[in-house]
Amino acid sequence: MDALQLKRQLITFTELLFREGFLDEQFHQLQQLQDEKNPNFVVEVVSLFFEDSERLLNELAKALDQQNVDYKKVDAHVHQLKGSSSSIGAQRVQRVCIVFRNYCNEKNVEGCLKCLQQLKHEYAIVKTKLEALFSLEQQILAAGG
Amino acid sequence: MGMAAAESQFHVLAVDDSLIDRKLIEKLLKTSSYQVTTVDSGSKALEFLGFREEEEQSSSSDSPSVSSNNHQICPSGVLNFPWNHQEVEVNLIITDYCMPGMTGYDLLKKIKESSSLRNIPVVIMSSENVPSRISRCLEEGAEEFFLKPVQLSDLHRLRHHMMRTKKQEKQENQEEEGESENKAEVQPQSSHQAQQQSNNSSSSSSSSNKRKAMDEGLSPDRTRPRYSNGVTTAV
């Protein structure tokens, strides 16, 4: 595929991600901040998000596995994840975090566990999507675009 | 330091415990042509500012003190900073609200209580739209309250605060009182700071959208900018 076709693919794909709510306007803001001085800005920030999220998801699993769940701790982790997902525009992840925090307030362990599953799911999807997006960008560069 | 200094780059100190958010705010600030230093906690911010509690209490010393025994590198990889605070001029502090240990509000208080630091404008950022939190920060002397994620358009308003402070340093409290005093209760106002609304024509310069604090402790021309009330990510 030549650069032009790849670019079209990228546009279509990106539009889809926005339309389906995987990404929101904040991601677009990130893209706009990228420039020649920081050509990898988006990838760098998103990579931080991946690392952070994986760490937090592990912490959440551990925290919810306790006999006496420390909801404050759980909430703190979710709050962090909500913040970082919001900062990169990972809208679906952010939305699950909001529901999750409500369950924390209610000290509803089942609700929390359900949310954790949902979070893992949404995170996995957005990660795959973003990686595909970055891969397309790389291909475009490689094709001289 | 004449008026020419006002044209040179402003230096912003950004405080946030989240690495992602530090990276973001740094980029936003640099894109807006500010010099940036980021730290990951309120206490590190105070250290960078050369805040010395003992000195503040005696309120006599304004000579720089250099700590030679502290060469910590913040785990996030932030720069080593010079400990001689007189070499480092900070024109604005932008801080996250929710931080472990010292919150952004605590930091704000410490700064406003400090004779040497109180004139530095402080801006608070938060991911949560809590009106009481916002009022509290504005009452305590914060210039602005930004909802996260912070946008480039939000930062456009910072220049005004930094320039005004530079002016103040020239003429101590000589600025006219342009607005009458309002009640201390800050009420939600429409417009402003809506992430979607970046074209608010009455932004920056002192305009009717800003409110004055009634608090005697604050300088007369300190204004209370509007803050967001309508933008909620349904919590």
Interface residues (C-beta under 8 A of the other chain):
Chain A: E25 Q26 Q29 L30 Q32 L33 D35 N38 F41 E44 V45 L48 F49 D52 H79 Q80 K82 G83 S84 S86 S87 I88 G89 Q94 I98 R101
Chain B: S18 L19 I20 D21 K23 L24 K27 L28 T31 C98 S127 K148 P149 Q151 L152 Q195 T233 A234 V235
